[in-house]
Amino acid sequence: MNITVVALGKIGLPLAVQFASLGHNVLGADVNSTTVDQVNSGIEPFPGEAYLAEKLGEVVSAGLLRATTDTAAAVAASEAVVVVVPLFVDADGVPDFGWMDAATRDIARGLKPGTLVSYETTLPVGTTRNRFLSMLEAGSDLVAGRDFFLAFSPERVFTGRVFADLRKYPKLVGGIDDESAKRAVAFYEAVLEFDERPDLDRPNGVWDLGSAEASELAKLAETTYRDVNIGLANQFARFAADNGIDVFAVIAASNSQPFSHIHLPGIAVGGHCIPIYPRMYLWNDPSATVVRAAREANAAMPEYAVGVLEGVYGDLSGATVVVLGAAYRGGVKETAFSGVFPTVAALESRGAIVLVHDPMYTDDELAALGLTAYHLGEQADAVVVQADHAEYRALAATDIPGARVLLDGRRVTDPARWVGVVRRELGVG
C-alpha cells in the first residue's frame, strides 16, 4: 500500500516508520526541509524515541520510506493519508487551526478518488466533519464518503515509547460514514500489530467507535480524565505539604481504587497533551466546571512550588537557584508547555538568579529557549527538580556545592545523597 504521513514530528515519524516496517511504501511530508533531509539520510531528527534510530535506518535503506516537502504530490501518489500536524490552543483556550488548515488544503490539492484520509491529531469534537470535510471537498472537487473517505483516529501513544504503545493500546477509529469507517478499520489492521490483552473486554485491535465525533471525544475524555485526576492529586499533595503529612505513605497504605491511579506531578504537567487537550474539551463544553478547576489547579503548581521553596529558604532575592530539567518530563527532549518556564518566571519574580540544567540540551539550545545554562559543580544556593531525568537519581549535594535547600518536584533524588541539605518533596514525575 502507498501511504502518506503528513508531519514527521515525534508521533508522525514513528508512525511512518511503523507503516514502512510492515512492507508498505511510505512518503513522509513535512514543511521543514532539514527534517526531510535527515529522514532521507536515515538520521532521526530528535533523540529519545526507543528503537526509532535503527528502525528508521532500516526502512530508508530498504527504500520503503522517503520524505518530501511536497505534500500534494505525496498525497497524489497514495491510497491512504495520515495527518499528524500539531494543533495548539491560545492563552484563552481557543484552538489555532493555522497549521492544520494549511496541511488540509495541501492534502486536498493532491487528493484522488478512492483515498482514505485519517486525522490523528487530537481535535475538538466535530472538527473532522464540520471543518476539514468541507475544506477537502472544496480543494479537490471530490465528495467525501463517495469519492474519498474520511475518518478520525486519535494517536494514543507516549513519546519515548511509541512503538510499544502502538502494540499495547486499541486503535480507535470513527468515520464520517459507514464506508469511511470500514476503510479506516481495514487500513489500520494492515499497518499495525497488537499485543494480546486479556484484560480488555474485547480483543485488542482496531475498534470502530461509530462516528468521527465519538472518536474525537474518546481522546479528549481520556486525556481530560487524567488532568482532573492529576488536579485532585495536586490538591492532596498541597494539603499534605502544608500540614507536614507524607502523602506518599498515605497513598501506599491505601488499597482503594482511586488512589491506584493518582499521579503526583509536583511542579507541573507539560507536553502536547495534558495542558492543551482539556482546554479543547472546554472549548466544546465551557460549562465543565470540574475540568476548568483541575486545569487551573495544575497550572498553579509552579507558583506554589516556588512558594514552598521560599518558605524553607527565606528571601530568594539575589539567591542563585538551579532548576534541574528543561524538558517537560524525564528522558524526552521536548519543552512544549514544560513547567520550567513558569517555574523560572516565579523564581525571577522573587529576585532570584535562575540557572537551568538539562542533560539533553546544550548551552546554546537552552539559550535559544531563553534559559541560562548551569553546569554541575558550580556554586548555587538552592535547587528545584523540575524533570525526572534518570541522571538526577545519582546527583548528590557535592554536585551542586553551596546548596542549602533542595525542592524535589518529581521525587527522583536520593535523600541519602543530600545529607546536610534541607530537602522537600512535592510529588513524583
N, C-alpha and C positions, 0 to 999 in steps of 0.2 A: 504494500500500500504506500502511496505517496502522501506525506503529511507535512504540513507547515506548522511550526510553533512560533507564535508571534511574541517576541520579547524574551531574550536569553538572559534573564536575571537568575536569582538564586532558587527560583522554582522552575522557571521556563527551561533553563539549560539542562538540569537533571531530567526533566520530563522528555526533552528532545533526545537525550542520551538513552533513556529508558526505552522509548519507542524504537530507536535505531538498534538497540541491543537485541531486539526480537526479530531483526531482519527487515524492518521497514525502511524505506528511503525517506529521510527527514531533511527538510530545509528549515533552518532557524533564521528568522527575520528579526533584525534589531536595528534601531536608528543609530547606535553607537558603532562607528566604523572600527574603533580599536577592539571592541569586544568581538566583532565579526572576524577581524584578522587573527585574534588569539584563538578563537574557536577553530578556524580553518587550519591553524597550525597545530591543533591538538593540545593547546595550552589552556588550562582552566583560568578564567578571568578573576576568580576570587577564591581564597582559601577557606577551609573549614568544612567542606561538604564531603562526608565519608564516601570513599570509592569513586568520586567524580573524576579525579585526575586520570586514573588508569582506565576507567570505562570510556571517558572522552577520547583518550588516545587510541583506544581500540576501534571505536566506531568511525572515527575520522580516517584512520589508516585503512579501514575496510571500505571506505567510500560510501558509507551509509548515512553520514551526517555532513552537511555543508551549510555554512552561514552566508547571509546576504543582507544588504541594506534595502533591497528592493522587495518590499512586502507584496505588492500587487503581482509581480512576476512569480514570486514563490507560490502565492495562492492559486494563480492560474495553472500551475503545474501540479496541483494537489487535489486529492479526493477528500481530505479532512483538514480542518484548520482549528488549532487550539490556541486560544487567546489568554495570555497571562501578563497583560500590561498593568502596571501599578495604578491603583486608584486611591487618592488621598482625600481627606476632608480638611476644610479650613478651621480656623480657631472657633468658628461658630457652629461647627459640625456639618457644614454644607459640603457635599461631595464636589470635587473638582474633576470633571469628566474630560478635561482637555486632551490628555494623552490617549485616553480610551476612544474618544471621538475621532481623533486623527488616525489611530490604528484601524478603527472600523471603516472609515472612508477608504483607506488604502486596501483593506480586505475587499470591500465592495467593488473596487475597480478591477480586481483580478478574479472575482467570483464567477464560477461557471456552473451550468446545470449539473445537479447531482451531488454537489459538495455539501458536506456537513460542517457547520461552524459551531464550535463549542467554547463558550466563555468559561474560564476557570477563575478569573479574578473575582474576589468577593464583591458583591454588588448589593445595593438596596433592593428590596423586594419590588418586582415589577420592571426592573431596568432592562432585562433581556428582551421582553416583549414590547414594552412601551417606548423604549428609546432606540435600541440597536436594531431591532427588526426593521423599522421604517428606514433607518439610515442605510442598511444593507440593501433593501429593496430599491431605494431611490438611486443608489450609486451603481447598481448592477442591472437594472431593468428586469430583474427576476422576482418571482413571487415566493415568499417563504412558505414552506410546507408543501409546495408543488414543484418548484424549480430547484430550490436548495432547502436545506434542513438546518434547524436552529435549536440549540439546547444550552442549558446551563449545568455545569458540573463542577462544584467547588473543589479547590485544592484543599486537602486535609492533612498536610504534612508539616513537619517541623524542620527548619533549616538545620543542616548538620546531620540529619538522618532521613533525608527524603526517600532514598531507595528502600529503606526498611519500612518506612511508613506507607509507601505505595502498596506494599505487600500486606501490611498489617490491617489497614482500615478499609471498610467497604467503600466503593466508589459510587457516590450519589450522583444521579442524573435526573434531569427533568426537561422535557421538550416543550416546544410551543404547541405541538400537536402529537398525536399518536405515532405518526410516521417518523417525526423527528426524534422522538424518544427511542423508537425501535432502532433507528440508525445509530444513535448515541450509545445505546447498550452494546450493539454489535461492535462498534469501534473500540470502546474501552475493553471489551472482552478480548479483542485481538491484540491490544498493546500493553496490557497489564497482566501480571500474575499475582495470585493471592495466597497468603498463608491459611492453613486450616485454623478455624476459630470456633472450637466447640462451645465457647462462652456466649456466642451470639445466638439469637433466637431463629436465625435462618442462615444458610450457607454464606460465607464470606465471598464477596464478588461485586458485581455491578448491580446496584439497586435502583430501580426506576421509582421515583417518588410521585409520579403522576402529573407533574407540571413544572415548568421553569420556576414559577413562583414558590412552590413548595421546596424546591432545591435551594433557591436563594435564601429562603427563611431558615432552612436547616443549618446552613453555615453561620448565619448571623446569630441564631439561637444558641448554637454550640459555643461560639466564642463569647457571646454576651453572658451566658451562664457562668463561664469561667471568670469573667470580670466581676460579676456580682459575688461569686464565691470568694475571690481574692479580696474584694472590698470588705466582706464580713471578716475574713481572716485578719485584715489590717486593723479592723476595729478591735478585735481580740488582742492583737499584738500591742496596739497603743495602750489599751486598758491595762494589760499585763505590765508593760514597761513603766507606766505611770504609777503602778501600785506595787512594784517590786516582786511581781509574780513571774515564775519561769513558765511561760506559755508553752514551751516545748514539752515540759514534764506533764502539763495538763493534757496536751494532745496525745502524748504517748500513752498515758494512763487510760484514755477514753477508748472504748471499743465501739462507740456509736458510729453509724454510717456517715453522717455529715462530716465528722472530723477527718475521716479517712481521705477525703478529697481536698482538704484545706491546703492551700499554698500560701506561704508567708513570704512575700517578696521583700519586705523591709523598706528598701529605698523607693522603688517604683517598678512598674512593668512597662517594657518598651517593645520595640519591634513593630512590624507592619500590622499585627493582628489586634492585640488587646487594646491599645489606645484608640484605634480607629473604628473597628467594626461595631462596637457598642454605640458609637456616635451615628453610624449609618442606620442602625436599628432605631435610634431616637429620631432620626430624620423621617423614618416611616411612621414611628409611633411616639410622638412627642409627649404623650400622657404617661409614658412608662417611668413613673417616679422612682421605683426601686433601681432601675438601670441608671438613671441620672445620678442618684445619690451614691451608688457604687463607683461610678466613674469619677465623681468629684472627690470621693474619699481616697481613691487610688492616686489621683493626680496630686493630692495634697501631701503625699508621703515624703517627697524630698524635703519640703519645708519643715515638716515635722521632725525628720531625722536630724536635720541641721540644728533644730531647736534642742533636741536631746544632747547633741554634741556640745552645744553652747552651755547647757545646764551642767554638764560634767566638767568641761574645760574652764568655763568662765568667759570673759570678754574675748571674742575672737579677733578684734581689731588688731591688725598687724601680725597676727599669727600665720605661720606657714602651714597650710593644710593640704595633705596629699589625698587625692581621690583615686582609688585603685579601680581601674576599669572604665574605659570609654564606651566599650561595646554594651549593647543592651542586655546581653547575657553572656555567660562564660563560653569560650570556645568558638564563638561566632564573630566574624569581623563585620559587624553591622552596627551602626549608631542611630538608625531610624528611631526617633522618639525615645532615645536612651535616657535613663534617669540621670546621666552625667550632666546634662545641660541644666536642668532645673536645680540640681544639687550644687553645681558650681555657682549658678546665679544666686542661690540662697546664701552661700558662703561669702561671696563677694559683697552682697548687700550688707553683711555684717563687718565688712572691712578686712576680711581675711585675704591673704595672698594664696591663691589656689594653683596647685600644680596637679597634673594628671599623668598617671602611669597606665599603660596597657601593653602587654607583651605582643599583641598582634599589630600594633601601629608604630610606625616610625615617628621621629620627632616632627618631620615635615608634614606627615599625614595628620598628626594632632594639631599642628599649627593651622593647617587648612581648615580644620573644624573649629578654629577659634580657641583652642586649648593650648596651654603651656606645658611642655613635657617635664616630667620628673624622672630622675634616674635613681635606682636603688643605691643606697649608700650615702646619698645627700641628706643633709640635716633637715628636719621638719619638726613641727610642734604637735600635730595631730593627724590622724589617718581616718578616712572613711572608705570602707569597702563597698563599691557600687556594683561590680560584676563578679560573678563567681568563677573566675578563671582557675583552672586546675593549678596553675603556677602559684597561686596565692595560698594554697594549703601549706606550703613549705616555708612561707615567709615568717621571719622572726623579728623581734624588736631590734636586733642588731642590723637588720637590713634597712631600717629607717631610723637612724640614730637621732636621739633627742625627742622622739615622740612620747608624749605623756598620756595621750588618750587614743584608743582605737575604737571606732564605731563600726562594727561589722554588720552591715545591712543584708548580708547573704549567709551568715553563719558558716563561713568557709575556712576561716583561720583557726589555727590550733592554739587553744588557750595556754598550753604548756610552753609555747614558744614566745609568749608575750608577758612573761613574769616581770613584774615591776611597772607594767603599763596598765592604766585603768582601761578595762575592756568592757564594752557594752554591745549587746546583740539586739537586732530588731527582727530578724527573720532569716529564712533560708531562700536560696536562689532557685 
